[in-house]
């Protein structure tokens, strides 16, 4: 039997800009499927190269989220599993910008220098969904090039611990603005539940991005995202875990970047130990077989994702086999 699919398109006044502090917009049961529209990081308001982002989408009204969604039965101490079935562009264009005092290669308020800030500039990328490409067009010459269309969600997370409200620009233990390429269709994201219902939100669709999101802005785009969820009861998840068919991964977010790397790899070692390997054997194996990807080096916390292929690990039912279970749901949805 095909699962229940609920389509939800938020109005502008239903978009949220924090994790925590917002009542749920909708409730769902584990195993149901949501078909969600997410707005781009600039709220769909920057549409031409002549638009001024700081005027069209001023802080703090950036990175709007669709949600939060209440998952029936989710309680603190559980782990929420979100399986991304499909992420596709909702428009035939995406947008990127350069902003003064923002980005990894310029002076910022925290990294002060005497150089003049870069000007605000906007690039509009055409999206060719059939060719699976986006078109870069230089502003100061007639150069163009095509980049792979690579949709993923920059932001996915649950409500933080009680009484905390965190900006949708921040990644941390609850997920949030991790800007990780791994948050893509076919991946299951595991997040520790902090409040009843979990209250998860998604947004910040990216169509292309280099590792680190160096200028601070990817090729941002609105998406239609299909997802389903499940719960692992009485199973805590201290940092976001991710799983696809071939790899397990952990995201760590902190400053400096070295601490984000330490968190991600330490937690990956602990997860590998669940297969039965000792601490030292796990440490050695992760040291030799893992891959590190940088999500961002521009947000209030930086994000690193450490991953290791399952083929190098003992046979194990990772996270109680939830990824496999949710993948079966996605297969049924694809056929319906």
Secondary structure, DSSP 8 states (H G I E B T S, - for coil): ----EEEE---GGG-B-EESS---SEEE-TT-EEEEEE--TTTT---STT--HHHHS-TTS-S-EEEEEEETT--TT-EEEEEEEEEEESSSEEEEEE-TT-STTS--SSS--SS-----EEEEEEEETTTTEEEEE-SSSS-EEEEE---EEEEEE---STT--EETT-EETTEES---TTSSTT-EEEEE--STT--EEEEEEEEE--TB-TTS--EE--EEEEEEEEEETT---SS-EEE-SSEEEEEEEESSHHHHHHHHHHHHHHHHHTTT--HHHHHHHHHHHEEEEEEESSSSSEEEEEEEEGGGS----GGGGHHHHHHHHHHHHHH-
